[in-house]
Amino acid sequence: MKVAVSEKGQVTIPKALRERLGIQPGSQIDFVEVEGELVGRKVMDRDPVDAAWGVLRSRGRHTDELLAELRDGSR
C-alpha cells in the first residue's frame, strides 16, 4: 500500500493494516532502518510472558503437587 508523506513528515497507516495489527490511537510504533528500508514495528505494551503471569491459579497447591497431578492424570 502506498501512502504520501505530509509536509510534517507524517504518514497515515491504512485502516486495513491498523485493524489487522491492532494499532489504535496512542499505540507506539518503533521505526528502524533495515538495509536501506524503513521498517515500523508495533511496540508491545507488555512483555507476552509478563502478561501471562498469574493466569493459571494453583488453588493453594504447591508446584510439586500440580506436576504430579498432571503427570498421572489424577484429580
C-alpha positions as CSV (number, residue, x, y, z in Angstrom):
1,M,0.0,0.0,0.0
2,K,1.4,3.4,-0.9
3,V,0.8,6.5,1.2
4,A,2.1,10.0,0.8
5,V,4.3,11.8,3.4
6,S,2.9,15.1,4.6
7,E,4.9,18.3,4.9
8,K,5.4,17.5,8.6
9,G,6.8,14.0,7.8
10,Q,3.7,12.2,8.8
11,V,2.0,9.2,7.1
12,T,-1.4,7.7,7.6
13,I,-1.3,3.9,8.3
14,P,-4.1,2.4,6.1
15,K,-7.1,1.3,8.1
16,A,-6.9,-2.4,7.0
17,L,-3.3,-2.6,8.4
18,R,-4.3,-0.7,11.6
19,E,-7.2,-3.2,12.2
20,R,-5.1,-6.3,11.4
21,L,-2.3,-5.3,13.6
22,G,-4.4,-3.9,16.4
23,I,-2.9,-0.4,16.1
24,Q,-5.1,2.2,17.9
25,P,-4.8,5.8,18.8
26,G,-1.9,6.0,21.3
27,S,-0.2,2.9,20.1
28,Q,3.5,3.3,19.7
29,I,5.4,2.3,16.6
30,D,9.2,1.8,16.6
31,F,10.9,2.8,13.3
32,V,14.2,1.4,12.3
33,E,16.3,1.3,9.1
34,V,17.0,-2.2,7.8
35,E,19.2,-2.4,4.7
36,G,18.1,1.0,3.4
37,E,14.4,0.3,4.1
38,L,12.1,1.9,6.7
39,V,10.5,-0.7,9.0
40,G,7.9,0.1,11.5
41,R,7.1,-2.3,14.4
42,K,4.3,-2.0,16.9
43,V,5.7,-1.7,20.4
44,M,4.1,-4.2,22.7
45,D,2.5,-2.7,25.8
46,R,3.8,-5.6,27.9
47,D,6.1,-8.5,27.5
48,P,4.0,-11.5,26.5
49,V,5.4,-13.6,29.3
50,D,4.7,-10.9,31.9
51,A,1.2,-10.6,30.5
52,A,0.6,-14.3,31.1
53,W,2.0,-14.3,34.6
54,G,-0.6,-15.4,37.2
55,V,-3.2,-16.6,34.6
56,L,-3.1,-20.1,36.0
57,R,-4.3,-20.5,39.6
58,S,-2.8,-23.1,41.8
59,R,-5.8,-23.2,44.3
60,G,-3.3,-23.2,47.2
61,R,-1.4,-26.3,46.0
62,H,2.4,-26.5,45.6
63,T,4.1,-26.9,42.3
64,D,5.2,-30.5,43.0
65,E,1.6,-31.5,43.7
66,L,0.4,-29.8,40.5
67,L,3.1,-31.5,38.4
68,A,2.4,-34.9,39.9
69,E,-1.3,-34.5,39.1
70,L,-0.6,-33.5,35.6
71,R,1.8,-36.5,35.1
72,D,-0.5,-39.2,36.4
73,G,-3.8,-37.6,35.4
74,S,-5.4,-37.9,38.8
75,R,-7.6,-35.2,40.3
